């Protein structure tokens, strides 16, 4: 995809993430008014919705960082452009660190989140903790 298409995708991912996180919070507030098993199920569903939103944010952050990395690696980029792109990558890493940290309690509440059996993808607690530790080392954040 060209840069314009990537930027549109980033905007759409962020927009979807905002809507899903907000919907998850509304559902959690609604769940608090329920009793017993209905409350438990509604809270779990709220977690699923928020986790999806956080996944959209991750997609947006990774895509935006990849675009910035293009500038860093482009031989035609000026030093000023490279410095700005590196600062943008750091900002996105900090944003993604906060997003991942916010997802951690969600997967701790529902251990089924983060497992996608068809692709054998794992994004549960252990992977999120690993990701946070890697980001702390690579970007000197979260310590």
Secondary structure, DSSP 4 states (H G I P E B T S, - for coil): --HHHHHHHHHHHHHHHHHHHHHHHHHHHHHTTS-HHHHHHHHHHHHHHHHHHHHHHHHHHHHHHHHHHHHHH-TTS-HHHHHHHHHHHHHHHHHHHHHHHHHHHHHHH-TTTTEETTTTEE-SHHHHHHHHHHHHHHH----
